[in-house]
């Protein structure tokens, strides 16, 4: 489980070797928030809104064309989430929002069991927005939507006696996802306690973000978390201990065939969150002896993306194919290199203490 991964890693403390001002850290994280984090949630919200439109069209005219359009939009929605999936600080941390968007990994089939129960009960009142937002997390987000859209009976169920309720559940999920995204953006940008303002103007009275350096630590921690989770949860779990013991159905989004695309979106989001001319990447490159480290990070990210692109089968199939499995393993190796750069040279050069606690909590 995620908590076990976190518990196995030691707290890394950077040596105080730089003369960076706290304002430098605040500016770097604020730039990342304005250029990447907040727009990322906005894009996810827009994708959820378009998901509603596609699902509405599917329910009005069930057919191969409308189902294909809805499935295509699901891929776009999952990718939009993947770009910001590993941000754990800010408003996304409140009200179990991240888990409500995607309850995964799901080793006990929580989503399957809870979705089956909801579909069996056919309780329309449970789909009202305020009530649905407080229901079990297993039916609120992307995994439940994936099961409904990519099951063998996806189309036939929309032509049967239970079609009205299924369509109501479609609407409840997509509306819920859009609402979460909009609420997160609001939390970042509006009100006296806007999270962006807290980063730009840190205060010692703020227990969560008393300084710009603490904010930078949270961001760097999440970047580290992403490299660990992509490898350990998204690759090693389906790889299993051997070719014969591969567990393809533990791949994220295997039903929709989006495992590889979502990993690519994870890497794309990772690059944007780290930054080059701005953000932590820009801050790193501007430090004495920092440019070579920044170049190493950029090269490692390129190599990871290239390794992923070499996987020619869907991940759930690649792990059971002798040739493709080696490519999955090669991608995992590249993620380790990226992780080690962050945990070592980057952390030391930026003088940011980092604890791997963003994976905790599941």
C-alpha positions in Angstrom: 0.0 0.0 0.0 1.0 3.6 -0.4 1.7 4.1 3.3 4.1 1.2 3.2 6.1 2.9 0.5 6.3 6.1 2.5 7.3 4.3 5.6 10.2 2.6 3.9 11.8 5.9 2.8 14.0 8.1 5.0 13.7 11.8 5.5 16.2 13.7 3.4 17.6 16.9 4.8 19.6 19.2 2.6 22.7 20.8 3.8 22.4 24.6 4.4 24.8 25.6 1.6 23.0 28.3 -0.3 22.0 31.9 0.3 18.6 31.6 -1.3 16.1 34.0 0.2 12.7 32.8 1.3 11.1 35.1 -1.3 13.0 33.1 -4.0 11.2 29.9 -3.0 7.8 31.7 -2.8 8.2 33.2 -6.2 9.2 29.8 -7.8 6.2 28.0 -6.4 3.8 30.8 -7.1 5.0 30.9 -10.7 4.4 27.1 -10.9 0.9 27.5 -9.4 -0.1 30.3 -11.9 1.5 28.7 -14.9 0.7 25.0 -14.3 -1.2 24.0 -11.2 -4.2 26.3 -11.4 -4.5 26.0 -15.2 -4.2 22.2 -14.8 -7.3 22.1 -12.6 -9.1 24.4 -15.0 -8.4 22.1 -17.9 -9.6 19.1 -15.9 -12.8 21.0 -15.1 -13.3 21.8 -18.7 -12.7 18.2 -19.7 -15.3 17.1 -17.1 -17.8 19.5 -18.6 -17.2 18.2 -22.1 -17.6 14.7 -20.6 -21.1 15.7 -19.4 -21.9 16.8 -23.0 -20.7 13.5 -24.5 -22.5 11.4 -22.0 -25.7 13.4 -22.5 -25.4 12.7 -26.3 -24.8 9.0 -25.6 -27.8 8.7 -23.4 -30.0 10.5 -25.9 -28.9 8.4 -28.8 -27.1 5.2 -27.7 -24.9 3.9 -30.5 -21.4 3.1 -31.6 -20.7 6.6 -32.7 -21.8 8.3 -29.4 -20.2 5.6 -27.3 -17.0 6.1 -29.2 -17.1 9.9 -28.7 -17.7 9.4 -24.9 -14.8 7.0 -24.6 -12.6 9.4 -26.5 -13.5 12.1 -24.1 -12.8 9.8 -21.1 -9.3 9.4 -22.4 -8.9 13.2 -22.5 -10.4 13.5 -19.0 -8.1 10.9 -17.5 -5.0 12.5 -19.1 -6.0 15.9 -17.8 -6.2 14.5 -14.3 -2.9 12.6 -14.7 -1.0 15.9 -15.4 -1.9 17.1 -11.9 -2.5 13.8 -10.2 0.4 14.0 -7.7 -0.2 17.4 -6.3 -1.1 16.8 -2.7 -1.0 20.3 -1.2 -3.6 23.0 -1.5 -7.4 22.6 -1.8 -7.1 19.2 -3.5 -6.1 17.8 -0.1 -9.5 18.9 1.5 -12.7 16.9 1.6 -11.0 13.7 0.1 -11.1 15.4 -3.3 -8.2 13.5 -4.8 -9.7 10.1 -3.7 -13.1 11.1 -5.0 -11.6 11.9 -8.4 -9.7 8.6 -8.6 -9.9 5.8 -6.0 -6.9 3.8 -7.1 -5.1 1.4 -6.6 -8.2 -0.6 -5.7 -6.8 -4.0 -4.5 -10.1 -4.9 -2.8 -12.4 -4.1 -5.7 -14.0 -1.3 -3.7 -15.1 0.5 -6.9 -16.6 -2.7 -8.4 -18.6 -3.6 -5.3 -19.8 -0.1 -4.5 -20.8 0.6 -8.1 -22.7 -2.7 -8.3 -24.6 -1.8 -5.2 -25.6 1.6 -6.4 -26.7 0.2 -9.7 -28.7 -2.5 -8.0 -30.5 0.0 -5.6 -31.4 2.4 -8.3 -31.9 5.2 -5.8 -32.4 8.4 -7.8 -32.3 10.6 -4.8 -28.7 9.4 -4.1 -27.7 11.1 -7.4 -28.6 14.6 -6.2 -25.3 16.7 -6.3 -25.0 17.5 -2.6 -25.8 13.9 -1.5 -23.7 12.3 -4.3 -20.6 14.4 -3.2 -20.8 12.7 0.2 -21.4 9.2 -0.9 -18.8 6.5 -1.0 -15.7 7.5 -2.9 -15.7 4.4 -5.0 -18.6 5.6 -7.3 -17.7 9.3 -7.5 -14.9 9.4 -9.9 -13.0 8.2 -12.9 -12.7 4.4 -12.1 -16.5 4.1 -11.8 -17.0 6.0 -15.0 -14.4 3.8 -16.8 -16.2 0.6 -15.8 -19.5 1.9 -17.0 -18.1 3.2 -20.4 -15.8 0.3 -21.2 -17.7 -2.7 -20.0 -18.9 -5.2 -22.6 -22.5 -4.3 -21.8 -21.9 -0.5 -22.0 -24.2 0.0 -24.9 -26.8 -2.6 -24.3 -27.4 -1.3 -20.7 -28.3 2.1 -22.2 -31.0 0.5 -24.2 -32.5 -1.5 -21.4 -34.8 -0.9 -18.5 -32.1 0.6 -16.3 -30.9 3.1 -18.8 -32.5 6.1 -17.0 -30.6 5.4 -13.8 -27.3 4.7 -15.5 -27.6 8.0 -17.4 -28.4 9.7 -14.1 -25.3 8.2 -12.6 -23.2 9.3 -15.6 -24.4 12.9 -15.0 -23.8 12.7 -11.3 -20.2 11.5 -11.8 -19.2 14.0 -14.5 -20.9 16.9 -12.6 -19.2 15.9 -9.4 -15.8 15.9 -11.2 -16.4 19.3 -12.6 -17.5 20.7 -9.3 -14.4 19.3 -7.5 -12.2 21.0 -10.1 -14.0 24.3 -9.9 -13.9 24.2 -6.1 -10.1 23.5 -6.1 -9.5 26.5 -8.5 -11.6 28.7 -6.2 -9.6 27.6 -3.2 -6.4 28.5 -4.9 -7.5 31.9 -6.2 -10.4 33.4 -4.2 -11.1 34.6 -0.7 -9.1 35.9 2.2 -7.4 32.6 2.6 -6.6 31.8 -1.0 -3.8 29.2 -1.2 -1.9 31.2 -3.9 -1.8 34.3 -1.7 -0.5 32.2 1.2 2.4 31.0 -1.0 3.1 34.5 -2.3 3.0 36.0 1.2 3.9 33.3 3.7 3.4 33.8 7.4 4.9 32.2 10.5 1.4 31.9 11.8 0.5 29.6 8.9 1.0 26.1 10.3 0.9 24.5 6.9 3.0 27.0 4.9 5.1 29.1 7.4 7.7 30.0 4.7 8.3 29.9 1.0 10.9 27.2 1.6 8.2 25.0 3.1 6.0 25.6 0.0 9.0 24.6 -2.2 9.5 21.5 -0.1 5.9 20.5 -0.6 6.2 20.8 -4.4 9.5 19.0 -4.5 8.0 16.3 -2.3 5.2 15.8 -4.8 7.6 15.6 -7.7 9.4 12.8 -5.9 6.2 11.1 -5.0 5.3 11.1 -8.7 8.5 9.3 -9.7 8.0 6.7 -6.9 4.3 6.1 -7.6 4.8 5.8 -11.3 7.4 3.1 -10.8 6.2 1.2 -7.8 2.4 1.4 -8.2 1.9 1.8 -12.0 4.7 -0.4 -13.2 6.0 -2.8 -10.6 2.5 -3.9 -9.5 1.4 -5.1 -12.9 4.8 -6.5 -13.7 4.6 -8.8 -10.7 7.5 -10.9 -9.7 8.0 -12.7 -13.1 6.6 -13.0 -16.6 4.4 -15.9 -15.5 3.1 -13.9 -12.5 2.4 -10.7 -14.3 -0.8 -8.9 -13.1 -1.9 -6.8 -16.1 -5.2 -6.0 -14.5 -3.4 -4.0 -11.8 -2.4 -1.5 -14.4 -4.2 1.8 -14.0 -7.0 2.3 -16.6 -6.4 -1.1 -18.2 -10.1 -1.4 -19.1 -10.0 1.7 -21.3 -6.5 1.0 -22.7 -5.2 4.3 -21.3 -2.5 3.0 -19.0 0.4 4.2 -21.3 -1.3 7.5 -22.3 -1.9 8.3 -18.6 1.8 7.6 -17.8 2.8 9.9 -20.6 0.5 12.6 -19.2 2.1 12.0 -15.8 5.5 12.7 -17.2 4.2 15.7 -19.2 2.7 17.2 -16.0 5.9 16.4 -14.1 8.0 18.4 -16.5 5.6 21.4 -16.3 5.5 21.2 -12.5 9.3 21.1 -12.2 9.8 23.8 -14.8 12.8 25.0 -16.8 13.1 28.8 -17.0 10.7 29.2 -14.1 9.6 27.2 -11.1 12.0 24.9 -9.2 13.8 24.1 -12.4 14.5 27.7 -13.1 15.6 28.3 -9.5 17.9 25.3 -9.8 19.5 26.4 -13.0 20.2 29.9 -11.6 22.2 28.6 -8.7 26.0 28.2 -8.6 26.7 24.7 -10.1 23.0 24.3 -10.6 22.8 24.4 -14.4 24.5 21.0 -14.8 22.1 19.5 -12.3 19.1 21.0 -14.2 20.5 19.7 -17.4 20.8 16.2 -15.9 17.1 16.4 -14.8 16.0 17.4 -18.2 18.0 14.6 -19.8 16.6 12.1 -17.4 13.1 13.2 -18.1 13.7 12.9 -21.9 15.1 9.4 -21.4 12.1 8.4 -19.3 9.7 9.7 -22.0 11.7 7.8 -24.7 11.6 4.6 -22.7 7.9 4.8 -22.3 7.4 5.5 -26.0 9.2 2.2 -26.7 6.4 0.2 -25.1 4.4 -0.9 -28.1 1.6 -2.7 -26.4 -1.0 -1.6 -23.8 0.7 -1.9 -20.4 -1.6 -4.7 -19.2 -0.5 -6.7 -22.2 3.1 -5.6 -22.3 3.9 -7.0 -18.8 2.9 -10.5 -20.1 4.9 -10.2 -23.3 8.6 -11.3 -23.0 9.9 -8.6 -25.3 7.7 -5.8 -24.2 8.1 -6.6 -20.6 11.8 -5.7 -20.9 10.8 -2.3 -22.2 8.5 -1.8 -19.2 11.4 -2.6 -16.9 13.6 -0.2 -18.8 11.1 2.6 -18.2 11.1 1.7 -14.5 14.9 2.1 -14.4 14.6 5.6 -15.9 12.2 6.6 -13.3 14.6 5.5 -10.6 17.3 7.7 -12.2 14.9 10.7 -12.1 14.0 10.0 -8.5 17.6 9.8 -7.4 18.4 13.1 -9.1 15.6 14.8 -7.2 16.4 13.2 -3.9 20.1 14.0 -4.2 21.6 16.8 -6.3 18.4 18.8 -6.7 17.5 18.6 -3.0 21.0 19.6 -2.0 21.5 22.4 -4.5 18.1 24.0 -3.6 18.6 23.4 0.1 15.1 22.0 0.5 14.5 19.3 3.1 12.1 16.7 1.7 10.2 13.9 3.4 8.4 11.3 1.3 5.1 11.7 3.0 2.9 12.6 0.0 2.3 8.9 -0.6 0.9 8.5 2.9 -2.7 8.2 3.7 -4.1 5.2 1.8 
